[in-house]
């Protein structure tokens, strides 16, 4: 239980309003920029920095269109979005056929396209623009989905894209990309997860409601979001109708508390400085518990981990197993009580591209 005045404080701000406090979020970002130089944002942390991803596309939130990354230019001020796609059968996304159209100024707010853009992405464009940052990276639009040459390169660069972003917006609420960012704008007012007791015009007492299981959020059950969550150096997390800041040094919720219900993350330096099979096994264990809409994506959704681990482990990876510790890694096993079933496609056929001697060939 905590008392609040009408004024915000340096670390947190009152979570009692229908809309989030943009000024409070800016304080979090500014404080990390000021106090965590060389520790959080990878532009000032060359040890933890991933190799530069090239040939990227971004949404320009001022021109409302796709723009190409200038050749030889380092994009240090872009925000990445981590979210759940959902099960839309015909999603609006960037394809070869509409790339030129989406590259024209105001393409993302034309009457034809605006109604087709998922709410989470529209809200993220608004948030990034309000925070004074120009570029947003969203896989749905910044990867040409039917480009068989460029798309694999982008998927192999996921660790770099998320870790090198200025920060990541993690939209963990809702079952799909149309849920939106609660507390942003009049269309998506939020319901406070706190019980509020009024003691006067400038004083309120807040008691947190019982914490629901964060693990039940669809976001934290998906395989693709696992690597995005792990490799983002700094995040603004929308969850449980509140907003939380997470960087390498601290976590801060709107109410000033450090949230303990969000999943922990290993420091990025553990992935880049040394070959440690224990860290690898820990991530495989957690990743294997997650779900994929397309079982054939099991290695693609784990690409960020294999890319980064290959920097520290000589020989690289073979079907998800590090060759440096290959003999030992062949001794993997299922957790007690988990299902022991080969990975199959939608027709029930075993996916033979994934061998039975690797964990990627099995569910669970």
C-alpha positions in Angstrom: 0.0 0.0 0.0 1.3 3.5 -0.9 0.2 7.1 -0.7 0.4 9.5 -3.6 0.2 13.2 -4.0 -0.8 14.8 -7.2 2.9 15.4 -8.2 5.1 12.8 -9.9 8.4 11.8 -8.4 11.7 11.0 -10.0 11.5 7.2 -10.0 7.8 6.6 -10.5 4.6 8.4 -11.2 1.0 8.0 -10.2 -0.6 5.0 -12.0 -4.1 6.2 -11.2 -5.0 8.0 -14.4 -6.8 6.6 -17.5 -3.8 7.5 -19.7 -0.1 6.8 -19.1 2.2 9.7 -18.1 4.4 10.4 -21.2 6.6 12.8 -19.1 7.2 10.0 -16.6 8.4 7.7 -19.4 10.7 10.4 -20.6 12.2 10.6 -17.1 13.0 6.9 -17.2 14.7 7.2 -20.5 16.6 10.3 -19.6 17.7 8.8 -16.3 19.1 5.7 -18.0 20.8 7.8 -20.7 22.4 9.9 -18.0 23.3 7.4 -15.2 23.9 4.2 -17.2 26.3 5.3 -19.9 28.2 2.3 -21.1 26.0 -0.2 -19.3 22.5 -0.2 -20.9 22.1 1.4 -24.3 24.5 -0.5 -26.6 25.7 2.6 -28.5 27.7 3.4 -25.3 28.5 -0.3 -24.6 30.9 -1.6 -27.3 31.5 -4.9 -25.3 27.8 -5.9 -25.4 27.1 -4.4 -28.9 25.9 -6.7 -31.6 27.3 -6.4 -35.2 25.4 -3.8 -37.1 22.3 -5.2 -39.0 22.3 -3.9 -42.6 19.7 -3.3 -45.2 17.0 -2.5 -42.6 13.7 -0.8 -43.2 12.0 1.5 -40.7 8.7 3.3 -40.2 9.4 7.0 -40.3 6.8 8.2 -37.7 7.0 11.8 -39.0 6.5 11.0 -42.7 4.3 7.9 -41.9 6.0 5.7 -44.4 8.7 3.1 -44.8 12.3 4.3 -45.3 15.4 2.5 -46.0 18.5 2.5 -43.8 21.0 4.8 -45.5 24.1 2.8 -46.6 26.9 3.0 -44.2 24.7 4.9 -41.7 24.3 3.8 -38.1 20.7 4.0 -36.8 21.1 4.6 -33.1 17.8 6.2 -32.5 15.1 3.7 -33.5 12.6 1.9 -31.3 11.8 -1.8 -31.9 8.3 -3.3 -31.2 7.9 -6.7 -29.6 4.3 -8.0 -29.8 2.0 -10.9 -30.6 0.9 -11.2 -34.2 -2.2 -13.2 -33.6 -4.0 -15.6 -36.0 -5.2 -13.2 -38.7 -5.5 -15.2 -41.9 -4.8 -12.3 -44.3 -2.6 -9.8 -42.3 -1.8 -6.4 -43.6 2.0 -6.5 -44.1 4.8 -5.4 -46.4 5.0 -7.4 -49.5 6.9 -6.9 -52.8 3.6 -5.8 -54.4 2.9 -3.0 -51.9 6.4 -1.9 -50.9 6.5 1.1 -53.2 3.1 2.2 -52.0 4.1 2.0 -48.3 7.2 3.9 -49.0 5.3 7.0 -50.0 4.8 9.8 -47.5 1.6 9.4 -45.3 1.1 5.8 -46.5 0.5 4.7 -43.0 -2.3 7.2 -42.3 -4.1 7.1 -45.6 -7.8 6.2 -45.3 -7.1 2.9 -47.2 -4.3 1.7 -45.0 -5.0 3.2 -41.6 -8.0 1.0 -40.9 -5.9 -2.1 -41.7 -3.0 -1.4 -39.4 -3.3 -3.3 -36.1 -4.0 -1.1 -33.1 -0.8 -2.1 -31.3 1.3 -0.9 -34.2 -0.7 2.3 -34.6 -0.4 3.1 -30.9 3.4 2.4 -31.0 3.8 4.9 -33.9 2.0 7.4 -31.8 4.1 6.7 -28.7 7.4 6.8 -30.5 6.4 10.1 -32.2 5.2 11.6 -28.9 8.6 10.6 -27.3 10.4 12.5 -30.0 12.0 9.6 -31.7 11.7 9.3 -35.5 12.1 5.6 -36.4 10.2 2.5 -35.4 11.1 -1.1 -36.4 8.2 -3.5 -36.7 8.8 -6.9 -38.2 5.4 -7.0 -39.9 6.2 -3.9 -42.0 10.0 -3.6 -41.9 10.6 -7.1 -43.3 9.3 -7.7 -46.8 7.5 -10.9 -46.0 7.6 -12.6 -49.4 11.3 -11.6 -50.2 13.0 -15.0 -50.0 16.5 -13.3 -50.2 16.2 -10.4 -47.7 13.9 -12.0 -45.2 16.3 -14.8 -44.0 19.0 -12.1 -43.5 16.6 -10.1 -41.4 15.7 -13.1 -39.3 19.4 -13.8 -38.7 19.8 -10.2 -37.5 17.1 -10.3 -34.8 19.6 -10.2 -31.9 21.2 -7.1 -33.4 17.9 -5.4 -34.3 16.6 -5.7 -30.7 19.7 -5.2 -28.7 20.9 -2.2 -30.7 17.5 -0.5 -30.6 17.3 2.7 -28.5 14.7 0.7 -26.5 12.0 -1.8 -27.2 8.2 -1.4 -26.7 7.0 -4.8 -25.3 3.3 -5.1 -25.8 2.6 -8.1 -23.6 -1.1 -7.6 -23.1 -3.9 -9.0 -25.3 -4.2 -12.0 -27.5 -3.1 -10.3 -30.8 -1.8 -7.2 -32.5 -5.2 -5.5 -32.5 -5.3 -5.2 -28.7 -3.4 -1.9 -28.6 -1.4 -0.2 -25.9 -3.7 0.5 -23.0 -3.5 4.0 -21.5 -2.5 5.7 -24.8 -5.1 8.0 -26.2 -8.9 8.3 -25.7 -9.6 5.2 -27.6 -7.8 2.8 -25.2 -8.3 4.0 -21.7 -7.1 1.6 -19.1 -8.6 0.1 -16.0 -6.2 0.6 -13.1 -5.1 -2.7 -11.4 -5.0 -0.8 -8.1 -7.7 -0.2 -5.5 -7.7 3.6 -4.8 -8.9 5.3 -1.6 -9.4 9.1 -1.7 -8.1 11.0 1.4 -8.3 14.5 0.0 -7.9 16.4 -3.3 -4.2 15.8 -3.4 -3.8 12.6 -1.6 -4.8 9.0 -2.5 -3.9 5.7 -1.0 -3.2 2.8 -3.4 -3.4 -0.9 -2.8 -2.3 -3.3 -5.5 -4.8 -5.9 -6.5 -3.7 -9.5 -6.3 -1.1 -10.2 -9.0 -2.4 -12.4 -11.8 0.0 -14.8 -13.4 2.0 -12.9 -16.0 2.9 -16.3 -17.6 -0.7 -16.6 -18.8 -0.3 -13.6 -21.1 -0.1 -14.9 -24.7 3.1 -12.9 -25.2 5.0 -14.9 -22.7 4.0 -18.2 -24.3 5.2 -17.4 -27.8 8.6 -18.5 -29.2 9.2 -15.5 -31.3 8.8 -13.0 -28.5 11.2 -15.0 -26.3 14.3 -13.8 -28.2 12.9 -10.3 -28.5 12.4 -10.1 -24.7 15.9 -11.6 -24.0 18.0 -9.5 -26.3 16.3 -6.1 -25.9 18.7 -3.9 -23.9 16.0 -1.6 -22.6 12.2 -2.0 -22.6 9.0 -0.1 -22.0 6.7 -2.9 -21.0 2.9 -2.7 -21.3 1.4 -5.3 -19.0 -1.4 -5.7 -16.4 -2.8 -2.2 -17.4 0.5 -0.6 -16.2 3.8 0.5 -17.7 7.2 -0.7 -16.6 10.7 0.4 -17.5 13.4 -2.3 -17.7 17.1 -1.8 -18.4 20.3 -3.6 -17.5 20.5 -1.8 -14.2 17.0 -1.5 -12.8 13.3 -2.0 -13.2 10.8 0.6 -12.4 7.0 0.5 -12.4 4.6 3.5 -12.6 4.0 3.3 -8.8 7.7 3.6 -8.0 8.0 -0.1 -7.1 10.4 -2.5 -8.8 8.1 -5.2 -10.4 9.0 -8.7 -9.5 6.3 -10.6 -11.5 7.9 -10.0 -14.9 10.3 -12.8 -16.2 14.0 -12.3 -15.4 16.5 -11.9 -18.2 20.2 -12.8 -18.3 22.6 -9.8 -18.8 23.5 -9.3 -22.5 27.2 -9.6 -21.7 26.7 -13.2 -20.7 25.9 -13.9 -24.4 28.8 -12.1 -25.9 31.9 -12.5 -23.7 32.3 -16.3 -23.1 31.2 -19.7 -24.1 29.1 -21.0 -21.3 26.9 -24.1 -22.0 24.9 -23.5 -18.8 23.4 -20.3 -20.1 22.7 -22.0 -23.5 20.9 -24.9 -21.8 18.9 -22.5 -19.6 17.6 -20.7 -22.6 16.8 -23.9 -24.5 14.8 -25.1 -21.5 12.7 -22.0 -21.4 12.4 -21.7 -25.2 11.2 -25.3 -25.5 8.2 -24.5 -23.3 6.9 -21.9 -25.7 4.5 -22.2 -28.7 4.9 -21.7 -32.4 2.1 -21.2 -34.9 4.3 -22.9 -37.5 6.3 -25.8 -36.1 8.8 -25.4 -38.9 9.9 -22.0 -37.4 11.6 -23.7 -34.4 15.1 -22.8 -35.5 14.2 -19.4 -37.1 12.6 -18.2 -33.8 15.8 -19.3 -32.0 18.1 -17.6 -34.5 19.0 -14.8 -32.2 20.4 -17.2 -29.6 22.4 -19.3 -32.2 23.7 -16.1 -33.9 25.0 -14.7 -30.6 26.2 -18.0 -29.1 28.2 -18.6 -32.3 30.3 -15.5 -31.5 31.6 -17.2 -28.3 31.4 -20.9 -29.3 33.8 -21.9 -32.0 32.4 -24.0 -34.7 28.9 -22.5 -34.6 25.7 -24.5 -34.3 24.4 -27.7 -35.9 20.7 -28.1 -35.8 20.5 -26.0 -32.6 23.4 -27.7 -30.8 26.8 -26.0 -30.3 29.5 -27.9 -32.0 32.0 -26.8 -29.3 30.1 -29.0 -26.8 28.4 -31.3 -29.3 29.0 -34.6 -27.6 27.7 -33.3 -24.3 24.7 -31.6 -25.9 23.6 -34.9 -27.5 22.7 -36.0 -23.9 19.7 -33.6 -23.7 16.5 -35.1 -22.3 12.9 -34.1 -21.8 11.6 -32.7 -18.5 9.8 -35.1 -16.3 6.2 -35.3 -17.2 6.5 -33.5 -20.5 5.2 -35.0 -23.7 7.7 -36.8 -25.9 6.5 -36.2 -29.4 8.3 -35.5 -32.6 7.8 -32.1 -34.2 5.1 -32.4 -36.9 3.5 -30.2 -39.5 -0.2 -29.3 -39.8 -0.9 -32.5 -41.6 0.6 -34.7 -38.9 3.8 -35.5 -40.8 7.2 -35.5 -39.0 9.3 -32.5 -40.0 12.3 -34.5 -41.3 14.5 -31.4 -41.6 14.9 -31.5 -37.8 16.9 -34.7 -36.8 15.7 -36.8 -33.9 19.1 -36.4 -32.1 18.5 -32.7 -31.6 16.0 -31.0 -29.3 14.6 -29.0 -32.2 13.1 -32.2 -33.6 10.9 -32.7 -30.6 8.1 -30.9 -28.8 8.4 -29.9 -25.1 
